[in-house]
Amino acid sequence: MKKIFNKFFLIFKKPVNPDIDQLIKRRTIISFLYFSFAIVIAFLSWSWLIHQPESKAALKPLREAMKVNEKLFGGLFYDNNHLAPLFDKSKRAKEIRVNGDIGMGDDFDEDSWSLKVVRAPGDTLFISLDDIKKLPKTEIVFDFKCVEGWDQVSHWGGVKFSDFIEKYNLGTTDKLKADTKNFSNLYLYTGLVTPDEEYYVGMDMPSMMHPQTLLCYEMNGEELDWEQGYPLRLITTVKYGVKSIKRIGTIFFSNDPPPDYWYENGYDYYLGL
């Protein structure tokens, strides 16, 4: 046994005055041993991972890794000065790609729609699209990114969510501070739900108050198409497209993370860019 170990360790000891064949042989054996060791570690790690319990449709270790990423990237991009690049309208796509149809059922009654905003338990506003359009309009042309791997320069028009918050006094105190970098008077999260409650997202408040987060009612200078979220959808440059919920029915606020459709199906909660 001792002789075997000695021969094994001699492989890693560079021979004195080796010829080229000896060097190639030595390096080949060492590379093979390293590769074999890596394969064994990968197999054992995978075997351990697949037997771990699930947490919100993701294996628990992966979910914990996602939480670390959320804290890391959330801390980096909560600054309102972190703006997505904007483009000239001439660069926008003529045909805007549709990213999902959950919550977009044909039974939607546009005549009875109004935006339901739950300011607090027992305190609910119903806001018409005409009232929303009275607020200052903002247009952005940016590169919309989808978790499926595609992106597209698109043109959107609507109201900054920060303006909407200020107009309807949606902070946790009687008067909202104008400085949107100070979130002390706001809840920590916003929840948004489609009228049929089939699709829902939870958004951290700093991302909602970002100057490029809009409640949109226009696309390419015209009224939103039905499949693009008519009459009102969210557009945010700091998240992947799955967070830009279409056909918003209800908005509410919470200090705990609201339910989120794709989080419950294995994605991370933050989904930031």
C-alpha positions as CSV (number, residue, x, y, z in Angstrom):
1,M,0.0,0.0,0.0
2,K,2.8,2.4,0.9
3,K,4.4,1.8,-2.6
4,I,1.1,2.6,-4.3
5,F,0.8,5.9,-2.4
6,N,4.4,6.8,-3.2
7,K,3.8,6.2,-6.9
8,F,0.6,8.3,-6.7
9,F,2.3,11.3,-5.1
10,L,5.2,11.0,-7.5
11,I,2.8,11.9,-10.3
12,F,2.5,15.4,-8.8
13,K,6.3,15.8,-8.2
14,K,8.0,17.3,-11.2
15,P,10.8,14.9,-12.4
16,V,14.4,16.1,-12.6
17,N,15.4,17.0,-16.2
18,P,12.2,15.5,-17.8
19,D,11.9,14.9,-21.5
20,I,8.9,16.1,-23.4
21,D,7.1,12.7,-23.3
22,Q,7.4,12.6,-19.5
23,L,6.0,16.1,-19.2
24,I,3.0,15.3,-21.4
25,K,2.3,12.0,-19.6
26,R,2.5,13.7,-16.2
27,R,0.2,16.6,-17.2
28,T,-2.3,14.2,-18.8
29,I,-2.5,12.1,-15.7
30,I,-2.9,15.1,-13.4
31,S,-5.5,16.6,-15.7
32,F,-7.4,13.3,-15.7
33,L,-7.3,13.1,-11.9
34,Y,-8.5,16.7,-11.5
35,F,-11.3,16.1,-13.9
36,S,-12.4,12.9,-12.2
37,F,-12.3,14.6,-8.8
38,A,-14.5,17.4,-10.2
39,I,-17.0,14.9,-11.7
40,V,-17.3,13.1,-8.3
41,I,-17.8,16.4,-6.4
42,A,-20.4,17.6,-9.0
43,F,-22.3,14.2,-8.8
44,L,-22.3,14.3,-5.0
45,S,-23.4,17.9,-4.9
46,W,-26.2,17.3,-7.4
47,S,-27.4,14.2,-5.5
48,W,-27.5,16.3,-2.3
49,L,-29.3,19.2,-4.0
50,I,-32.1,17.2,-5.6
51,H,-33.0,15.7,-2.2
52,Q,-33.4,19.1,-0.5
53,P,-36.9,20.3,0.4
54,E,-38.7,22.9,-1.8
55,S,-39.4,26.5,-0.9
56,K,-41.8,28.4,-3.1
57,A,-41.4,26.0,-6.0
58,A,-37.6,26.1,-5.8
59,L,-35.2,23.9,-4.0
60,K,-34.4,25.5,-0.7
61,P,-30.6,26.1,-1.3
62,L,-31.5,27.7,-4.6
63,R,-34.1,29.8,-3.0
64,E,-31.6,31.0,-0.4
65,A,-29.1,31.9,-3.1
66,M,-31.9,33.9,-4.8
67,K,-32.5,35.8,-1.6
68,V,-28.8,36.7,-1.4
69,N,-28.9,38.0,-5.0
70,E,-32.0,40.1,-4.2
71,K,-30.3,41.8,-1.3
72,L,-27.2,42.4,-3.3
73,F,-28.8,43.8,-6.5
74,G,-31.5,45.6,-4.5
75,G,-28.9,47.5,-2.6
76,L,-27.1,48.4,-5.8
77,F,-30.1,49.6,-7.8
78,Y,-32.3,51.4,-5.3
79,D,-30.8,54.7,-6.4
80,N,-33.2,56.8,-8.6
81,N,-30.1,58.0,-10.5
82,H,-29.8,54.5,-12.0
83,L,-31.6,55.1,-15.2
84,A,-32.1,52.8,-18.2
85,P,-30.8,54.1,-21.6
86,L,-33.5,55.7,-23.7
87,F,-33.8,55.7,-27.4
88,D,-35.3,58.0,-30.1
89,K,-38.8,57.1,-31.2
90,S,-37.4,56.2,-34.6
91,K,-35.7,53.2,-33.0
92,R,-38.9,51.7,-31.6
93,A,-40.3,48.4,-32.9
94,K,-43.4,48.6,-35.1
95,E,-44.8,45.4,-33.8
96,I,-44.5,45.0,-30.1
97,R,-44.1,41.5,-28.9
98,V,-46.6,40.1,-26.4
99,N,-45.0,38.6,-23.3
100,G,-47.7,36.4,-21.7
101,D,-51.4,36.3,-21.5
102,I,-52.1,35.2,-17.9
103,G,-54.8,37.4,-16.4
104,M,-55.9,38.5,-19.9
105,G,-59.2,36.6,-20.2
106,D,-61.8,37.5,-22.8
107,D,-64.4,38.0,-20.0
108,F,-63.0,41.4,-19.1
109,D,-65.7,44.1,-19.0
110,E,-64.0,47.3,-20.1
111,D,-67.1,49.4,-19.4
112,S,-67.2,48.6,-15.7
113,W,-63.4,48.9,-15.2
114,S,-61.9,51.4,-12.8
115,L,-58.6,51.1,-10.9
116,K,-59.2,49.9,-7.4
117,V,-56.6,51.3,-5.0
118,V,-56.6,50.0,-1.4
119,R,-54.9,52.7,0.6
120,A,-55.5,50.9,3.9
121,P,-58.1,48.4,5.2
122,G,-61.5,50.0,4.8
123,D,-60.0,52.9,2.7
124,T,-60.4,52.2,-1.0
125,L,-60.3,54.5,-4.0
126,F,-61.8,53.8,-7.5
127,I,-60.0,55.8,-10.1
128,S,-61.1,56.1,-13.7
129,L,-58.7,56.1,-16.7
130,D,-59.8,59.6,-17.5
131,D,-58.7,60.7,-14.0
132,I,-55.3,59.0,-14.5
133,K,-54.8,60.7,-17.9
134,K,-55.2,64.1,-16.1
135,L,-51.9,63.6,-14.4
136,P,-48.7,64.7,-16.2
137,K,-47.9,62.4,-19.0
138,T,-44.5,60.8,-19.4
139,E,-43.2,58.8,-22.4
140,I,-40.2,56.5,-22.5
141,V,-38.6,54.5,-25.3
142,F,-36.4,51.8,-23.8
143,D,-35.2,48.2,-24.3
144,F,-37.8,46.0,-22.8
145,K,-36.2,42.8,-21.6
146,C,-38.0,39.4,-21.1
147,V,-36.8,36.5,-18.9
148,E,-37.3,34.3,-22.0
149,G,-34.2,35.9,-23.4
150,W,-35.5,38.4,-25.9
151,D,-35.5,42.2,-25.8
152,Q,-37.2,44.9,-27.9
153,V,-37.0,48.7,-28.0
154,S,-40.6,49.8,-27.3
155,H,-42.4,53.1,-26.8
156,W,-44.7,53.6,-23.8
157,G,-46.8,56.5,-22.5
158,G,-48.5,57.0,-19.2
159,V,-48.1,58.5,-15.7
160,K,-45.1,58.1,-13.3
161,F,-46.1,56.0,-10.4
162,S,-44.4,58.5,-8.1
163,D,-46.7,61.2,-9.5
164,F,-49.7,58.9,-9.0
165,I,-48.7,58.2,-5.4
166,E,-48.3,62.0,-4.6
167,K,-51.6,62.9,-6.3
168,Y,-53.7,60.4,-4.3
169,N,-51.8,60.7,-1.1
170,L,-50.9,57.0,-0.9
171,G,-48.2,57.2,1.8
172,T,-48.6,55.8,5.3
173,T,-48.9,59.4,6.7
174,D,-51.3,62.2,5.9
175,K,-48.8,64.0,3.7
176,L,-46.3,62.4,1.4
177,K,-42.9,63.9,1.2
178,A,-42.0,65.2,-2.3
179,D,-38.5,63.7,-2.1
180,T,-39.0,60.2,-3.5
181,K,-35.6,59.1,-2.4
182,N,-37.0,59.3,1.2
183,F,-39.3,56.3,1.6
184,S,-40.0,56.7,5.3
185,N,-43.6,57.7,4.6
186,L,-44.3,54.8,2.2
187,Y,-45.1,51.2,2.7
188,L,-42.3,48.8,1.7
189,Y,-44.1,47.0,-1.1
190,T,-46.8,47.5,-3.7
191,G,-49.1,44.6,-4.8
192,L,-50.7,44.7,-8.3
193,V,-53.4,42.3,-9.4
194,T,-55.4,41.7,-12.6
195,P,-59.2,42.1,-12.5
196,D,-59.7,38.3,-12.7
197,E,-57.0,37.8,-10.0
198,E,-55.2,35.3,-12.2
199,Y,-51.9,37.3,-12.4
200,Y,-50.3,39.3,-9.6
201,V,-46.9,40.8,-8.8
202,G,-45.2,42.2,-5.7
203,M,-42.9,45.1,-6.2
204,D,-40.5,46.8,-3.7
205,M,-41.5,50.4,-3.3
206,P,-38.1,51.9,-4.4
207,S,-38.6,50.2,-7.8
208,M,-42.1,51.5,-8.0
209,M,-41.0,55.0,-7.2
210,H,-38.2,54.9,-9.8
211,P,-38.7,57.8,-12.3
212,Q,-38.9,55.3,-15.1
213,T,-41.8,53.2,-13.6
214,L,-45.1,54.2,-15.3
215,L,-48.7,53.3,-15.2
216,C,-49.1,53.1,-19.0
217,Y,-52.2,53.6,-21.1
218,E,-50.4,54.1,-24.5
219,M,-48.1,52.1,-26.7
220,N,-46.4,53.6,-29.7
221,G,-48.4,56.7,-29.3
222,E,-51.8,54.9,-29.4
223,E,-54.2,53.4,-26.9
224,L,-52.9,50.1,-25.5
225,D,-53.8,47.0,-27.5
226,W,-56.1,44.5,-25.7
227,E,-53.3,41.9,-25.5
228,Q,-50.8,44.5,-24.3
229,G,-52.8,45.2,-21.1
230,Y,-55.7,47.6,-22.0
231,P,-56.7,49.8,-20.3
232,L,-53.7,50.2,-17.9
233,R,-50.5,48.3,-17.3
234,L,-47.2,48.7,-15.5
235,I,-44.0,49.5,-17.3
236,T,-40.7,49.5,-15.3
237,T,-37.2,49.7,-16.7
238,V,-35.6,48.2,-13.5
239,K,-37.3,44.8,-13.8
240,Y,-37.7,42.0,-16.3
241,G,-41.0,42.1,-18.3
242,V,-42.9,39.6,-16.1
243,K,-43.1,42.3,-13.4
244,S,-44.7,44.8,-15.9
245,I,-48.2,43.5,-15.1
246,K,-50.8,44.1,-17.8
247,R,-54.5,45.1,-17.2
248,I,-54.1,46.3,-13.6
249,G,-57.3,45.8,-11.6
250,T,-56.2,46.4,-8.0
251,I,-53.2,48.2,-6.4
252,F,-52.5,47.7,-2.6
253,F,-49.7,48.4,-0.2
254,S,-48.0,46.3,2.4
255,N,-44.9,46.2,4.6
256,D,-44.6,42.5,3.8
257,P,-43.8,41.1,0.3
258,P,-47.2,40.7,-1.5
259,P,-47.9,37.5,-3.4
260,D,-46.1,37.2,-6.7
261,Y,-47.1,34.8,-9.5
262,W,-43.6,33.9,-10.8
263,Y,-42.0,33.8,-7.3
264,E,-44.5,31.1,-6.4
265,N,-43.4,29.3,-9.6
266,G,-39.7,29.2,-8.8
267,Y,-38.3,32.6,-9.9
268,D,-36.7,35.1,-7.6
269,Y,-38.8,37.9,-6.1
270,Y,-36.7,40.9,-7.1
271,L,-36.1,40.0,-10.9
272,G,-34.1,43.2,-11.3
273,L,-32.0,44.4,-14.2
